[in-house]
Structures are given as C-alpha cells and as structure tokens.
Amino acid sequence: MKLKPTNGLITSVSGSVVLITFAEAMPQMGELLALGGETEDLMVVVGAEDQETVRALILGEASRYARGIQVKRINQVLTFPVGQQMLGRVVDAFGQPLDGGPALVGKDTRPVERVARSSVGQAGVSRQLIVTGIKIIDLFTPFVAGSTMALFGGAGVGKTMLLTELLHNVIRTEPGKTVSVFAGVGERSREGLELWQALTKSGVFASTSLIYGQMGETPVVRFLTAQAASTLAEYFRDELGKNVLFFMDNTFRMAQAGNELSAMMGVLPSEDGYQPTLESEMAHFHERLASTAKAQVTAVEAIYVPSDDMADHAIQAAMPYLDAVVVLTREAYQQGWLPAIDILASTSTNLTPTVVGEGHFRAALAVKKVLEKARGLERIATLMGEAELAKDDLLTLKRGRKLRNYFTQNFNVAADQRGVAGVLVPLQQTIADAQAILDGHFDGVPEQDFLYIGAAEESRHGQK
C-alpha cells in the first residue's frame, strides 16, 4: 500500500500501545496522530522503534485500532485548556467536561508535556505557615506555603478524607488570591462525586478545578491526568500570578499507570518490578510544581502504601520531594483515632523554631517524647498490669493516652456521614492545650473525655 508522506500504517497493537510505520516525514516526540484522519481517535508519539517506526499511546478506546489502518499526522501536540474558566469545573485529562457543563471549546490551551521550570526563581520565597485547623497536622507536621506534604497509608485508613478536609479548610483562608487544583488519579469515581458535593456545599468550589482520571480509565489517561493538572497549576502560577493549592489523590496510582505502560511497551522492569523510569517520572512531576518568586505552589498528595510497606520503591521514589510526611496506620484506625495518624512516624522539615516559633517547636517535641515513652509503658501495662508501674510511669502513661485522644477530631467533610459537625481549632489553642495536658492541668479528667473534642477545656464538661 502506497502511503502519503504524512500518513503512517499501524503494524502492531498491544493494549494501549501501537507501532506505526512511516515511509517518510517521521513524527516528533509528543506529536498527535489521528486514526484515519478522524481527530476523535488520537494517539500521542512516545518513542521510536527504528528509523521508520514510532511507538504511540492510544488516548481513547482501543477497540477501533487494528493492523493495516492508516494514521495521519495532524501537526498538533497534546494540550489542556487553561484559564479562569477552569475554576468551578470538573474535567478529564483532555479537558472534556465531566460535570454536565458547557464544552471548553476555543479556549486558551497549553501543552501537557512541558519542561520543568528552573528552580533559580525560587530564591527568596517566604515560608508562611498555613493553619489548617486540624490539631494533629498543625502541631506535628505544619503546613507551610510552597512546601509539599504527603499522606501515606494503606487502603481504607482515611487518606482521601484527610486530603479533602485539608482542601476544604485551607482554600477558605485566602479567597480570591489562592486557587486550588485537584488531580484525581486512579481512584473511585464515587470519591470524586463526594468531593464535588462537599466543596459545593461549603462554597469553595468556585475557586477549585477538578481533573479526574478514575480507576476505570486506561493507564494512558490515568498517567496523563497528573500531567494535565500540573499544566493547569503552572498556568495559574506563571500567567495569573496566583498561589496554587495542588492536591493529588493518588500519587502511587500515577506510578502504577506508568508501570503498566512500561510493561505494554515491552520495557524490562527494574529489580524491584517497577519501570526503570520511575525516578525520572517522579522528578519531572514534582519539579513542575515548584514555587517561584511570583507565586507559590503548595502541594498535598495522598500516596497509597502497597501492603503497608513504606520501603516499597514507589513510596521511596517520592520521598526526596517531600517536606512533610504524614503516616496513617491501620493500628491507629482500629483504635478509633481519626485522623488515623501515627504521630511518632510522621515528620516535617518545617518543624523548626525558625519556621513555627520556639513555643510551637518545644511543645511538639515534648508531646512526642511523652507519647514515645507512653507507647513503651503501654506494652508493659498490657503484660503485667498498670499496678506494676511506678507512680511517675503511670502518670506518664495516662497523660500519653489523653494526649493521643485529644488529637482526634471531627471533620467538616464527614459531617453528613457521621452526623456530627466538624470543628476547627486555632493553632495557639492546640499548643496551649497540649502544654496544659503535659503540665498536669487535666490529670483529673478521664481519658475518654478527650476523644473528638475541640479545645481541651471541653473535656471537663463531657462535650463531644
């Protein structure tokens, strides 16, 4: 079959990966190709097999692709719509509405694949503390503008709920000046609906853009969802000069989608089973979210931990780009502590006197010290009984229990499900309460009265 110079011929189809042979005029990396000239069926070039054959990823339904079908170059790259019109909208990785709203036709667009901005412009960026109203986050893993926080945990421990509460609380602190971009990668569509409902009810959806590629989508769409959301965040930061709150659920699913694509393309995995390009993919994604002197990007990522193994390579690949690590555990969840955060396993580079202040810093360290000692005493008490503990040790154990219970909290986004209104606690109140419990001002109050309260004083009146 004789081909036109701009046409190619599909020679192989494997899942979402196709091989296309061109007699001449080979397409470039990132270029879009159309199936039979129909722009509804597109592919994006991701590599070259040899001097005549390119490898491309199918961006839509793969059932219409077969060997022998002609492919046409359309001289375009994959783009994503940007601008103010993206706020208050729910779209997929290609900018197609998922909310029943009007199509984003003829709007301003930007290429999805872009080179990360140089980090030179980050010099002099202020590190402003953002109070979330979540006691356990504000005290132990402070949320700082321009930083990146990750919520690690296995399935069903409350990562998405905590991420949604953070989005709900933080975006209301600077209305108009700050916008939010949420990337839903490989998660349930039900969670996306619940997030949309919560944001709409609270009145903050108008300054939020949701980009979804749920778990039922192909690995191509799931992987590109994260890149599309990064493109929109870059536009708000660079072109509009707005501070961006970037939320992603789930970073592990992006890595997983990349691994699926790597396997489809026949690339040999690394020793741990993941794609050999995992580190570079993580680096490219996170470096695009850098802050500049003009505006800041503050990121929060939910990261699934397979088999609750923090040593998993996908987990470790994300670690170098994080300022705060929040670990949610099944043990804490089973104890009824929500958010189910392991305080001793969670860390933050922002927990320093220069960032949070001397009083905050000392209070957090003192609480951690008591909790660590109480954890060891709990094991002894379980084996031998509390009566065998020394008086000082028993006092430390009880204060540790009260502190741990105090850091439970009802969430605003869970108010409808739990039937209990959420609560926000000022940072200074949290610091003062923690110090008061440490100093023994609440020694006469039962431990259970500290569960799901706001200020510690509520425990004296049994307020829940």
Rosetta blueprint (number, residue, H / E / L):
1 M L
2 K L
3 L L
4 K L
5 P L
6 T L
7 N E
8 G E
9 L E
10 I E
11 T E
12 S E
13 V E
14 S E
15 G L
16 S L
17 V E
18 V E
19 L E
20 I E
21 T E
22 F E
23 A L
24 E L
25 A L
26 M L
27 P L
28 Q L
29 M L
30 G L
31 E E
32 L E
33 L E
34 A E
35 L E
36 G L
37 G L
38 E E
39 T E
40 E E
41 D E
42 L E
43 M E
44 V E
45 V E
46 V E
47 G E
48 A E
49 E L
50 D L
51 Q L
52 E L
53 T E
54 V E
55 R E
56 A E
57 L E
58 I E
59 L L
60 G L
61 E L
62 A H
63 S H
64 R H
65 Y L
66 A L
67 R L
68 G L
69 I L
70 Q E
71 V E
72 K E
73 R E
74 I E
75 N E
76 Q E
77 V E
78 L L
79 T E
80 F E
81 P E
82 V L
83 G L
84 Q H
85 Q H
86 M H
87 L L
88 G L
89 R E
90 V E
91 V E
92 D L
93 A L
94 F L
95 G L
96 Q L
97 P E
98 L L
99 D L
100 G L
101 G L
102 P L
103 A L
104 L L
105 V L
106 G L
107 K L
108 D L
109 T E
110 R E
111 P E
112 V L
113 E L
114 R L
115 V L
116 A L
117 R L
118 S L
119 S H
120 V H
121 G H
122 Q H
123 A L
124 G L
125 V L
126 S L
127 R L
128 Q L
129 L E
130 I E
131 V L
132 T L
133 G L
134 I L
135 K H
136 I H
137 I H
138 D H
139 L H
140 F H
141 T L
142 P L
143 F E
144 V E
145 A L
146 G L
147 S L
148 T E
149 M E
150 A E
151 L E
152 F E
153 G E
154 G L
155 A L
156 G L
157 V L
158 G L
159 K H
160 T H
161 M H
162 L H
163 L H
164 T H
165 E H
166 L H
167 L H
168 H H
169 N H
170 V H
171 I L
172 R L
173 T L
174 E L
175 P E
176 G L
177 K L
178 T E
179 V E
180 S E
181 V E
182 F E
183 A E
184 G E
185 V E
186 G L
187 E L
188 R L
189 S H
190 R H
191 E H
192 G H
193 L H
194 E H
195 L H
196 W H
197 Q H
198 A H
199 L H
200 T H
201 K H
202 S H
203 G L
204 V L
205 F H
206 A H
207 S H
208 T E
209 S E
210 L E
211 I E
212 Y E
213 G E
214 Q L
215 M L
216 G L
217 E L
218 T L
219 P H
220 V H
221 V H
222 R H
223 F H
224 L H
225 T H
226 A H
227 Q H
228 A H
229 A H
230 S H
231 T H
232 L H
233 A H
234 E H
235 Y H
236 F H
237 R H
238 D H
239 E L
240 L L
241 G L
242 K L
243 N E
244 V E
245 L E
246 F E
247 F E
248 M E
249 D E
250 N L
251 T H
252 F H
253 R H
254 M H
255 A H
256 Q H
257 A H
258 G H
259 N H
260 E H
261 L H
262 S H
263 A H
264 M H
265 M L
266 G L
267 V L
268 L L
269 P L
270 S L
271 E L
272 D L
273 G L
274 Y L
275 Q L
276 P L
277 T L
278 L H
279 E H
280 S H
281 E H
282 M H
283 A H
284 H H
285 F H
286 H H
287 E H
288 R L
289 L L
290 A L
291 S L
292 T L
293 A L
294 K L
295 A L
296 Q L
297 V E
298 T E
299 A E
300 V E
301 E E
302 A E
303 I E
304 Y E
305 V L
306 P H
307 S H
308 D H
309 D L
310 M L
311 A L
312 D L
313 H H
314 A H
315 I H
316 Q H
317 A H
318 A H
319 M H
320 P H
321 Y H
322 L L
323 D L
324 A E
325 V E
326 V E
327 V E
328 L E
329 T L
330 R H
331 E H
332 A H
333 Y H
334 Q H
335 Q L
336 G L
337 W L
338 L L
339 P L
340 A L
341 I E
342 D L
343 I L
344 L L
345 A L
346 S L
347 T E
348 S E
349 T L
350 N L
351 L L
352 T L
353 P H
354 T H
355 V H
356 V H
357 G L
358 E H
359 G H
360 H H
361 F H
362 R H
363 A H
364 A H
365 L H
366 A H
367 V H
368 K H
369 K H
370 V H
371 L H
372 E H
373 K H
374 A H
375 R H
376 G H
377 L H
378 E H
379 R H
380 I H
381 A H
382 T H
383 L H
384 M H
385 G L
386 E H
387 A H
388 E H
389 L L
390 A L
391 K H
392 D H
393 D H
394 L H
395 L H
396 T H
397 L H
398 K H
399 R H
400 G H
401 R H
402 K H
403 L H
404 R H
405 N H
406 Y H
407 F L
408 T L
409 Q L
410 N L
411 F L
412 N H
413 V H
414 A H
415 A H
416 D H
417 Q H
418 R H
419 G L
420 V L
421 A L
422 G L
423 V L
424 L L
425 V L
426 P L
427 L H
428 Q H
429 Q H
430 T H
431 I H
432 A H
433 D H
434 A H
435 Q H
436 A H
437 I H
438 L H
439 D L
440 G L
441 H L
442 F L
443 D L
444 G L
445 V L
446 P L
447 E H
448 Q H
449 D H
450 F H
451 L L
452 Y L
453 I L
454 G L
455 A L
456 A H
457 E H
458 E H
459 S H
460 R H
461 H H
462 G L
463 Q L
464 K L
